[in-house]
Amino acid sequence: MNEHAHHHHHDQGHSRPFAIGIVLNGAFIIAEVAFGLQAHSLALLADAGHNASDVLGLSMAWGAALLARRKASERFTYGLQSASIIAALANALLLLATLGGIGWAAIERFAAPVTPAAMTVMAVAAIGVLVNGATAWLFRGDHHDLNIRGAFLHMAADTAISLGVVMSGAIILATGWLWLDPLVSLVIVAAITFSTWRLLRDSIRLALHAVPAHIETAAVKTWLSGLSGVREVHDLHIWAMSTAGVALSAHLLMPGGHPGDAFLVQVTHELEHRFHIAHATLQIEIGDGETPCHLGCEHEASL
């Protein structure tokens, strides 16, 4: 006997934070490029390059979030929720490529230092603290969504980096240490590479249907095994349908017979509440030995 139960959680898209973040950072990129060229500051141009990739990344994430809200079809029975995973993976690869170019330029600048206009660098970077800080604040909410967590981490890191640029400008102004500008650029690359590598790792794992990092498979199995009437739990699978939505399928051996629809409704509700698993498929088996599980069962009833 099979029973199928699911509670589908629709992605809300976070449209307003994405739109505001893209506009704010887009305007700031123009300012950074203009003043970075005028001031001969690689640190400003490095940060502008990263912010440009952030805007593109935010745009991809926003587009994927909108695609994830599309209804399921006969061809795409889960809808297009996985688009958010593809966007997170593409965003991470884009950032790493951008950081490689910035790092190479910084190394070359050590051999041929250029005097930056320290006051200009400090003023523009100070604006960056405000812009990046405000954008990070917009994404301060639910970090179970890899897209939202990635946006928050990038903006928070950018805020700290802009503070670093302000400090380096002040030191150059006081000491004349021209090597500090490319050094700050390399620090920017190192700091952002760390968070970007985590984003790349997590997005690859989700693309390969790994259990999301915030869920412990053993804890889920233990909880299911402790339900009234359940003797055994097997064929347990947990995977990400999107950067926010998680699915589960499991076989529950219940020799006392099928517990009824109310049991399935309660279990799926608790799975979402306790483990953030929004889509659960549960197969009930009574263990009579007449129809082995591995031969498969054809009947399904949906909630």
Secondary structure, 3 states (H helix, E strand, C coil): CCCCCCCCCCCCCCHHHHHHHHHHHHHHHHHHHHHHHHHCCHHHHHHHHHHHHHHHHHHHHHHHHHHHCCCCCCCCCCCCCCHHHHHHHHHHHHHHHHHHHHHHHHHHHHHCCCCCCHHHHHHHHHHHHHHHHHHHHHCCCCCCCHHHHHHHHHHHHHHHHHHHHHHHHHHHHHHCCCCHHHHHHHHHHHHHHHHHHHHHHHHHHHHCCCCCCCCCHHHHHHHHHCCCCCCEEEEEEEEECCCCCEEEEEEEECCCCCCCHHHHHHHHHHHHHHHCCCEEEEEEECCCCCCCHHHCCCCCCCC
